[in-house]
Amino acid sequence: MIGIVDRAEYKGPMKIGIGTPEQEPALKSAGCETVYAVEELRKGDHDSRDPVNMIFREEDTVVMAQPSILPLPLMRAVAAMGVAWQVLGHDAVRFTSDEDRMDWRRLKPRNADVPQAPKLSGPKPKYPIPTDAQVQNIVKHWHSKMKRASVVEVVQDMMGAPVPMSWVRDQVIKATGSAKRSPQGEQG
């Protein structure tokens, strides 16, 4: 026989904030009952329960001040729960496609002075642009009998920056069309 379940603890749709500790006051003032940091939503190795499944329900609304701080895989997991999404000062939306999700991630908060977290994934590292003489010197060292690690050390000293092996190899490919260690036409 099935017993009656008391649902007195059930709450209706909630606004749940996701942000940094600095953004929490702005999210609370926007009506969020609770605010979670991104780290709190990740499933730990020792935890068998998924926090996303325990926190979010279909009728809830996720409110953020900076959508770009939520990693895409985690965002997809939360979106799979069927929640609505809102950026401070904007209307809540439900995603129908990946394009909607990407457009939403670019939104900035309106009418709110909210501190923004530094970008965790910024542009790729920029390495110095070598001159023609430096490129020829890189190629000369690449085609010498030196080991690759030694060539990279020499190039790093020459460029004055910690450039990786792949960057050195790419410079040789741009200059000669090949990453071979022996010059074109020479048998080795």
SERO-4910 file (N, C-alpha, C, O; in steps of 0.05 Angstrom, whole numbers):
BEGIN
 pado doro    nc1    nc2    nc3   cac1   cac2   cac3    cc1    cc2    cc3    oc1    oc2    oc3
  Met    A     17    -24      0      0      0      0     18     25      0     38     26     14
  Ile    A      9     44    -16     25     69    -18     15     89      2     -9     94      5
  Gly    A     34    101     17     27    121     36     25    149     24     35    153      2
  Ile    A     13    167     39     11    194     30     37    208     36     49    205     57
  Val    A     46    224     16     72    238     19     65    267     25     50    280     10
  Asp    A     77    278     46     72    306     53     90    323     36    115    321     38
  Arg    A     79    341     20     94    359      3     95    387     14     97    407     -1
  Ala    A     92    390     40     91    417     52    118    432     48    118    457     47
  Glu    A    140    417     44    166    431     41    170    441     12    190    455      7
  Tyr    A    152    434     -6    155    441    -34    152    471    -37    133    483    -26
  Lys    A    170    483    -51    169    512    -58    163    514    -87    171    497   -103
  Gly    A    150    535    -95    144    540   -123    169    548   -138    191    544   -128
  Pro    A    166    558   -162    189    566   -178    208    585   -163    198    604   -149
  Met    A    233    580   -165    253    596   -151    271    610   -171    275    601   -194
  Lys    A    283    632   -162    305    645   -177    330    636   -163    334    641   -139
  Ile    A    348    624   -179    373    614   -168    396    629   -182    397    629   -206
  Gly    A    413    642   -167    435    657   -178    460    640   -180    465    622   -164
  Ile    A    476    646   -201    502    633   -205    521    656   -209    518    672   -228
  Gly    A    542    658   -192    561    680   -196    583    678   -175    586    659   -161
  Thr    A    599    699   -175    622    701   -157    612    713   -130    590    724   -130
  Pro    A    628    711   -109    620    723    -84    615    753    -86    598    764    -72
  Glu    A    630    766   -104    627    795   -108    600    802   -121    589    823   -117
  Gln    A    590    783   -137    565    787   -152    540    779   -135    518    786   -143
  Glu    A    544    766   -113    522    755    -97    503    777    -87    479    773    -89
  Pro    A    512    800    -77    493    820    -69    474    830    -91    450    834    -87
  Ala    A    485    833   -115    468    842   -138    448    821   -145    426    827   -153
  Leu    A    457    795   -144    439    773   -151    417    770   -130    394    765   -137
  Lys    A    424    774   -104    404    772    -83    384    795    -86    360    791    -82
  Ser    A    393    819    -92    375    841    -96    357    838   -120    336    851   -122
  Ala    A    365    821   -139    349    815   -163    328    794   -157    312    787   -175
  Gly    A    327    784   -132    306    765   -125    315    736   -123    298    719   -119
  Cys    A    341    731   -124    350    703   -122    349    694    -93    357    708    -75
  Glu    A    337    671    -89    335    660    -62    362    649    -52    369    651    -29
  Thr    A    376    636    -71    403    626    -65    422    633    -87    413    636   -110
  Val    A    447    635    -81    468    640   -101    490    619    -98    500    615    -76
  Tyr    A    497    607   -120    517    586   -120    541    596   -136    538    610   -157
  Ala    A    565    588   -127    589    593   -143    591    570   -163    580    549   -159
  Val    A    605    575   -185    608    555   -206    621    530   -194    613    508   -202
  Glu    A    640    532   -176    653    509   -164    634    491   -149    638    467   -147
  Glu    A    613    503   -138    594    488   -122    576    470   -140    564    451   -131
  Leu    A    575    476   -166    558    461   -184    573    438   -197    560    421   -210
  Arg    A    599    437   -194    614    415   -206    613    390   -188    613    392   -163
  Lys    A    610    368   -201    609    342   -186    637    335   -178    655    333   -194
  Gly    A    641    330   -152    667    322   -142    672    293   -146    654    277   -150
  Asp    A    698    285   -146    705    257   -149    694    239   -126    687    216   -131
  His    A    692    251   -103    683    235    -79    653    235    -76    642    220    -60
  Asp    A    639    252    -92    610    255    -89    596    239   -111    601    243   -134
  Ser    A    578    221   -103    563    206   -122    538    220   -132    527    213   -153
  Arg    A    530    241   -118    506    257   -126    515    280   -143    535    293   -138
  Asp    A    499    286   -164    504    308   -182    490    333   -171    466    333   -169
  Pro    A    505    354   -164    493    378   -153    472    391   -172    452    401   -162
  Val    A    476    389   -198    458    401   -217    430    388   -214    410    402   -213
  Asn    A    429    362   -211    404    348   -208    390    354   -182    366    352   -179
  Met    A    406    360   -162    395    365   -135    386    394   -131    368    399   -115
  Ile    A    396    413   -147    391    441   -143    368    451   -161    351    466   -152
  Phe    A    369    444   -186    352    457   -206    327    440   -212    329    416   -213
  Arg    A    305    454   -217    280    442   -226    270    456   -251    279    477   -258
  Glu    A    252    443   -265    243    453   -291    231    481   -289    235    497   -308
  Glu    A    217    488   -268    204    514   -267    222    536   -256    213    559   -255
  Asp    A    246    530   -248    264    550   -237    276    568   -259    276    562   -282
  Thr    A    286    591   -249    300    610   -267    328    614   -256    332    620   -233
  Val    A    348    611   -274    376    616   -266    382    645   -274    379    653   -297
  Val    A    392    660   -254    399    688   -258    429    691   -256    441    681   -237
  Met    A    441    705   -275    470    709   -275    476    738   -281    461    752   -295
  Ala    A    498    748   -271    508    774   -277    529    773   -299    534    792   -313
  Gln    A    542    750   -302    563    746   -322    561    717   -333    574    699   -322
  Pro    A    545    713   -354    540    686   -364    566    672   -373    566    647   -374
  Ser    A    586    687   -381    610    674   -393    626    659   -372    644    644   -380
  Ile    A    621    662   -346    637    648   -326    628    619   -323    642    603   -310
  Leu    A    605    612   -333    594    585   -331    605    568   -355    598    574   -377
  Pro    A    621    547   -350    631    531   -372    608    518   -388    588    511   -376
  Leu    A    612    516   -414    591    505   -431    581    478   -423    557    473   -423
  Pro    A    598    458   -416    587    432   -408    569    434   -384    549    420   -382
  Leu    A    577    451   -365    560    454   -341    534    469   -348    513    462   -337
  Met    A    536    488   -366    512    502   -375    493    484   -389    469    485   -385
  Arg    A    503    466   -405    486    446   -419    472    428   -399    449    421   -402
  Ala    A    487    420   -378    475    402   -358    453    416   -343    432    404   -338
  Val    A    456    441   -336    435    457   -323    412    461   -342    389    459   -334
  Ala    A    418    468   -367    397    473   -387    380    448   -392    356    449   -398
  Ala    A    392    424   -389    378    399   -393    356    395   -372    338    379   -376
  Met    A    358    409   -350    337    408   -329    312    423   -337    292    421   -324
  Gly    A    314    440   -359    291    455   -368    287    481   -355    264    492   -355
  Val    A    307    493   -343    305    519   -330    303    542   -349    311    539   -373
  Ala    A    294    565   -340    295    589   -355    321    604   -347    331    599   -326
  Trp    A    331    621   -365    356    635   -360    352    664   -361    336    674   -378
  Gln    A    365    679   -344    362    708   -343    388    721   -336    403    712   -318
  Val    A    394    743   -350    417    761   -343    404    785   -329    383    794   -338
  Leu    A    417    796   -309    407    819   -294    398    841   -314    413    850   -331
  Gly    A    373    850   -311    362    871   -327    350    862   -354    339    878   -368
  His    A    351    836   -360    340    825   -384    317    807   -376    314    799   -353
  Asp    A    300    800   -396    278    781   -391    289    752   -391    310    747   -403
  Ala    A    275    735   -377    283    707   -376    276    693   -403    256    700   -415
  Val    A    294    675   -411    290    661   -437    294    631   -432    307    623   -413
  Arg    A    284    615   -451    290    587   -452    304    582   -478    295    592   -499
  Phe    A    324    566   -478    340    561   -502    326    541   -520    316    520   -511
  Thr    A    326    547   -546    315    528   -565    337    518   -583    333    498   -598
  Ser    A    361    531   -582    383    522   -599    410    530   -587    410    546   -568
  Asp    A    431    520   -598    458    528   -589    463    558   -595    478    571   -580
  Glu    A    452    568   -617    455    596   -624    443    614   -602    455    634   -595
  Asp    A    419    606   -593    406    621   -571    425    622   -546    428    642   -533
  Arg    A    436    599   -540    453    597   -517    478    615   -520    486    628   -501
  Met    A    490    614   -543    514    631   -548    507    661   -547    523    677   -537
  Asp    A    484    668   -559    476    696   -558    471    705   -529    479    727   -521
  Trp    A    459    688   -513    453    694   -486    479    697   -470    481    715   -452
  Arg    A    499    681   -475    525    683   -461    539    709   -466    556    717   -450
  Arg    A    533    723   -488    546    749   -494    532    773   -480    543    795   -481
  Leu    A    509    769   -468    494    791   -456    509    802   -432    523    787   -418
  Lys    A    506    828   -428    517    842   -405    494    851   -388    473    857   -398
  Pro    A    498    854   -361    476    863   -344    468    892   -350    485    908   -356
  Arg    A    442    897   -348    432    924   -352    425    936   -325    418    922   -307
  Asn    A    428    962   -323    420    977   -299    431    966   -274    419    968   -253
  Ala    A    454    955   -275    467    944   -251    497    947   -253    509    941   -273
  Asp    A    508    958   -231    537    960   -230    548    936   -215    550    935   -190
  Val    A    554    915   -230    561    889   -219    591    884   -225    599    887   -249
  Pro    A    607    877   -205    635    871   -211    637    846   -229    624    826   -223
  Gln    A    654    848   -249    657    825   -267    682    809   -260    703    821   -253
  Ala    A    679    783   -260    702    766   -254    721    767   -278    713    770   -301
  Pro    A    747    763   -273    766    763   -295    761    739   -313    752    718   -304
  Lys    A    766    743   -339    761    721   -358    781    699   -352    805    703   -350
  Leu    A    770    675   -349    787    651   -344    799    641   -369    821    630   -370
  Ser    A    784    643   -391    794    633   -416    796    657   -435    776    665   -447
  Gly    A    819    669   -437    822    692   -453    834    685   -480    833    662   -489
  Pro    A    844    705   -494    856    699   -520    881    682   -518    894    681   -497
  Lys    A    887    668   -539    911    651   -539    935    668   -534    936    692   -540
  Pro    A    956    656   -522    980    672   -516    992    683   -542    993    670   -563
  Lys    A   1001    707   -540   1013    720   -563   1043    719   -560   1055    726   -540
  Tyr    A   1056    709   -581   1085    707   -581   1096    729   -599   1081    739   -617
  Pro    A   1120    737   -595   1131    758   -612   1132    751   -641   1135    728   -649
  Ile    A   1129    771   -658   1131    767   -687   1160    770   -695   1171    792   -691
  Pro    A   1172    750   -706   1200    751   -713   1205    768   -739   1188    769   -757
  Thr    A   1228    781   -740   1236    795   -764   1246    774   -784   1250    751   -778
  Asp    A   1251    783   -809   1261    765   -830   1288    754   -822   1294    730   -826
  Ala    A   1305    770   -810   1332    761   -801   1329    740   -779   1343    720   -778
  Gln    A   1310    744   -761   1306    725   -739   1295    698   -750   1302    677   -741
  Val    A   1277    700   -770   1266    676   -782   1289    660   -795   1290    635   -792
  Gln    A   1306    673   -810   1329    659   -823   1347    647   -802   1357    625   -806
  Asn    A   1351    660   -780   1367    649   -758   1354    625   -745   1367    605   -739
  Ile    A   1327    626   -742   1312    603   -732   1315    579   -750   1320    557   -741
  Val    A   1312    584   -776   1314    562   -796   1342    550   -796   1346    526   -797
  Lys    A   1363    568   -794   1390    559   -793   1395    540   -769   1407    519   -772
  His    A   1385    548   -745   1388    531   -722   1372    505   -724   1381    484   -715
  Trp    A   1348    507   -736   1331    484   -739   1345    463   -757   1343    439   -752
  His    A   1359    472   -778   1372    454   -796   1400    446   -787   1413    430   -801
  Ser    A   1409    455   -764   1435    447   -753   1432    420   -740   1411    408   -739
  Lys    A   1454    410   -729   1455    384   -716   1446    386   -686   1447    366   -672
  Met    A   1437    410   -677   1429    414   -650   1403    398   -644   1387    394   -662
  Lys    A   1400    390   -619   1375    377   -611   1353    398   -610   1358    422   -607
  Arg    A   1328    388   -613   1305    407   -614   1303    424   -589   1299    448   -591
  Ala    A   1307    413   -566   1306    428   -541   1327    450   -540   1321    472   -530
  Ser    A   1351    444   -551   1372    465   -552   1364    487   -571   1370    510   -566
  Val    A   1352    479   -594   1343    499   -614   1323    518   -601   1324    542   -604
  Val    A   1304    507   -586   1284    523   -573   1296    542   -553   1288    565   -551
  Glu    A   1316    533   -537   1329    550   -518   1343    574   -532   1342    596   -523
  Val    A   1357    568   -554   1370    589   -569   1350    609   -580   1354    633   -579
  Val    A   1328    599   -591   1307    617   -602   1294    633   -580   1288    657   -584
  Gln    A   1290    621   -556   1278    636   -534   1297    659   -526   1287    681   -520
  Asp    A   1323    654   -525   1342    675   -519   1341    697   -540   1342    721   -534
  Met    A   1340    689   -565   1340    708   -588   1315    725   -587   1316    749   -592
  Met    A   1291    712   -582   1266    727   -582   1260    742   -556   1244    761   -556
  Gly    A   1273    733   -535   1268    746   -509   1241    739   -497   1230    755   -482
  Ala    A   1231    716   -505   1204    707   -495   1204    677   -493   1218    663   -508
  Pro    A   1188    666   -475   1186    637   -472   1169    624   -494   1145    619   -489
  Val    A   1180    621   -518   1164    609   -540   1166    579   -539   1187    568   -532
  Pro    A   1144    565   -545   1144    536   -544   1156    524   -570   1160    538   -590
  Met    A   1161    498   -569   1172    483   -592   1154    486   -616   1163    489   -638
  Ser    A   1128    485   -611   1109    486   -634   1111    513   -648   1108    514   -673
  Trp    A   1116    535   -634   1119    561   -647   1144    561   -664   1144    571   -687
  Val    A   1166    550   -654   1191    549   -669   1187    532   -695   1194    541   -716
  Arg    A   1174    509   -692   1168    492   -715   1151    507   -735   1155    505   -759
  Asp    A   1130    521   -725   1113    536   -743   1128    557   -759   1122    562   -782
  Gln    A   1147    570   -746   1163    591   -760   1179    578   -783   1182    590   -804
  Val    A   1190    554   -778   1205    540   -798   1186    532   -821   1194    534   -845
  Ile    A   1163    522   -815   1143    514   -836   1135    538   -852   1133    536   -877
  Lys    A   1131    561   -840   1123    585   -855   1145    594   -874   1140    603   -896
  Ala    A   1170    591   -865   1193    600   -881   1201    581   -903   1208    589   -925
  Thr    A   1199    555   -897   1209    535   -916   1188    517   -928   1192    504   -949
  Gly    A   1164    516   -916   1143    499   -926   1144    471   -914   1127    454   -921
  Ser    A   1164    465   -897   1166    439   -886   1180    441   -858   1195    459   -853
  Ala    A   1174    421   -841   1187    421   -815   1210    401   -814   1220    394   -792
  Lys    A   1219    392   -837   1241    373   -838   1266    386   -825   1271    410   -828
  Arg    A   1282    369   -812   1305    379   -798   1329    383   -817   1348    397   -810
  Ser    A   1328    372   -841   1349    376   -861   1339    395   -882   1315    394   -890
  Pro    A   1355    413   -892   1346    432   -913   1336    418   -938   1342    395   -943
  Gln    A   1319    433   -953   1308    422   -978   1330    414   -997   1350    428  -1000
  Gly    A   1326    391  -1010   1346    382  -1030   1369    367  -1018   1384    354  -1033
  Glu    A   1373    368   -992   1395    354   -979   1386    327   -969   1365    326   -956
  Gln    A   1400    306   -974   1392    280   -965   1404    275   -937   1427    282   -933
  Gly    A   1388    264   -919   1400    261   -892   1392    236   -881   1399    230   -858
***
